[in-house]
Amino acid sequence: MTSILVKIFALPSVLILSMYFLETVNYGLIWQPIVLAVVLLIVGVGMEYLLLRRGNLWSSVFLDFVVTLFMVWGLSNLFAGAYVTFAGALIVSAVIGVCEYFLHLHLITNRKVAGSPA
């Protein structure tokens, strides 16, 4: 539950802020990054349940980064009036990856993941 709550606020915030601060990220309408955040939330939580049960922090963060990179780059460009360059998606994915690292570290160290070695 902690992961879902953090992602509900972090993902849309990062995507919307990137729209305003990065020239390489542009969404035509405000609902577009919110829809993308919902998709990232669903995929990210699913990956956490599959990967973090084994307690492998770095591989789960790396896989989250790669999946986020291609989803932000690919799905954003499907929206009408939106464009995200690969460099923009790389920056957004790096920021989300840092957030994911601290979230996964928190989940593992506080034993909120079944079977965590911590």
Disulfide bonds with the S-S distance in Angstrom:
none
